[in-house]
């Protein structure tokens, strides 16, 4: 009986010691806490965190306003555009902050907006209250803290997922930049003015003065025209055939015609509206 009692005391003492260590990790010296005093979780982000954010926040709530050419601050949050419009992109309201700063939720403008602590503008979603529940805010923070990963596994082919302007979109007057978004990181060494071509309604080529993969946004290519586009119809081609086919970092050639096989061109027709450039 004495032996069992001593064992019980020993176990109890070990338990209290363990609890003490855990509490010490969140003590007044700040150890174990983030910049806002929250306990730092060592739970890794789930592989589908971004998809869950898209499915439960961006698509049903945010894209009611943040979609198409009229999206506030140019931030499109539909499934085809949201990742490319957020990660490593400067905020339009506070250019000194990134919308999503991978690994740093506190320095990510989207977190400040959904928590209601941003220096500019209203808390998001703008149609609140009620605003996002805490578990959804925590999901966004966890995804960013994990480095804001795009997806759980790399795709086995390269395709264009979205463009700005989108297919058949009517863009505002003075358009001078086009954005092409892919499902994987592209091989920047293959990105050139030969990989992307732009023609007007008379099938005349339009000069592209810049073609680049923005830093920290390897699944995006930005195209700059030598002059703002005049009102009219245009077609952008992304080439998976010819002398300069585009490929991703894994070597997959663009499946431009979406037939499930490498090769073919992706064609994006769009219009530029007439009017006064603002």
DATAHU-V420164 format. One record per helix or strand. SS is the DSSP state (h for helix, s for strand). FROM is the first residue (numbers start at 1). LEN is the number of residues. If there is no record, write none. Layout:
BEGIN
SS FROM LEN
SS FROM LEN
END
This chain:
BEGIN
h 2 23
s 33 1
s 39 1
h 49 10
h 62 3
h 72 3
h 82 5
s 87 1
s 90 1
s 98 1
s 100 1
h 105 3
s 108 1
h 109 7
h 134 12
s 158 1
s 160 5
s 170 2
s 177 6
s 186 1
h 188 3
s 196 5
s 205 1
s 208 5
s 220 6
s 232 8
s 247 2
s 253 3
s 263 1
s 265 8
END
